[in-house]
Amino acid sequence: MRIIAELPHPDFKISILSMNQKFIVKIEKGTLEQTYKIPDMDLTEGVNSVFELLDEPFLNTVSARFVEMGKDFRESYYRYNY
């Protein structure tokens, strides 16, 4: 697995990796991570197509999902510790 690109974003880190004929989009915020795997044969423009997939509506959904993930984890952690 190798990193082929990183995209700047004010709220999270976005890395695009290549492995086994797939692009892996890894989005990290703090201790949380979302990963998306895309077969490279599905994308006509290679990594440039990945950039196009990461549009504003998608990244807004990713951000909302991070909020939900954090809430879910905090609730579980609270149940574990109390």
DOFIZA-504974 format. One record per residue (C-alpha): residue number from 1; x negated, y negated, z. Coordinates in steps of 0.05 Angstrom, whole numbers. Layout:
ATOM seq      u      v      w
ATOM NUM      X      Y      Z
...
// end
This chain:
ATOM seq      u      v      w
ATOM   1      0      0      0
ATOM   2    -27    -68    -18
ATOM   3     -3   -139    -11
ATOM   4      6   -170    -79
ATOM   5     39   -236    -59
ATOM   6     62   -277      1
ATOM   7    116   -329     -4
ATOM   8    118   -390     41
ATOM   9    181   -399     81
ATOM  10    193   -445    141
ATOM  11    230   -392    183
ATOM  12    196   -325    168
ATOM  13    138   -291    134
ATOM  14    152   -258     67
ATOM  15    103   -208     39
ATOM  16    109   -169    -26
ATOM  17     72   -103    -28
ATOM  18     63    -50    -81
ATOM  19     64     24    -67
ATOM  20     84     87   -106
ATOM  21    117     50   -164
ATOM  22    157      7   -116
ATOM  23    156    -65    -94
ATOM  24    166    -71    -20
ATOM  25    192   -138      6
ATOM  26    174   -146     79
ATOM  27    206   -204    116
ATOM  28    183   -217    188
ATOM  29    208   -263    242
ATOM  30    174   -256    310
ATOM  31    179   -183    331
ATOM  32    234   -167    280
ATOM  33    225   -142    209
ATOM  34    269   -128    149
ATOM  35    243    -86     91
ATOM  36    271    -77     22
ATOM  37    244    -27    -29
ATOM  38    255    -38   -103
ATOM  39    233     11   -158
ATOM  40    187    -27   -204
ATOM  41    221      5   -264
ATOM  42    285    -33   -246
ATOM  43    251   -100   -255
ATOM  44    234   -124   -325
ATOM  45    187   -180   -304
ATOM  46    149   -143   -250
ATOM  47    133   -184   -188
ATOM  48    164   -246   -220
ATOM  49    231   -210   -217
ATOM  50    221   -200   -143
ATOM  51    212   -275   -134
ATOM  52    278   -285   -171
ATOM  53    314   -236   -125
ATOM  54    292   -276    -64
ATOM  55    340   -333    -78
ATOM  56    370   -380    -27
ATOM  57    436   -342    -15
ATOM  58    396   -277     -2
ATOM  59    348   -312     45
ATOM  60    407   -344     82
ATOM  61    435   -274     93
ATOM  62    367   -249    116
ATOM  63    364   -306    167
ATOM  64    434   -290    193
ATOM  65    415   -216    199
ATOM  66    353   -235    240
ATOM  67    400   -271    288
ATOM  68    444   -209    294
ATOM  69    383   -164    302
ATOM  70    356   -207    358
ATOM  71    424   -207    393
ATOM  72    430   -131    387
ATOM  73    360   -121    415
ATOM  74    370   -169    473
ATOM  75    435   -134    492
ATOM  76    402    -66    490
ATOM  77    342    -91    529
ATOM  78    388   -121    581
ATOM  79    425    -54    589
ATOM  80    358    -18    596
ATOM  81    330    -64    649
ATOM  82    393    -76    691
// end
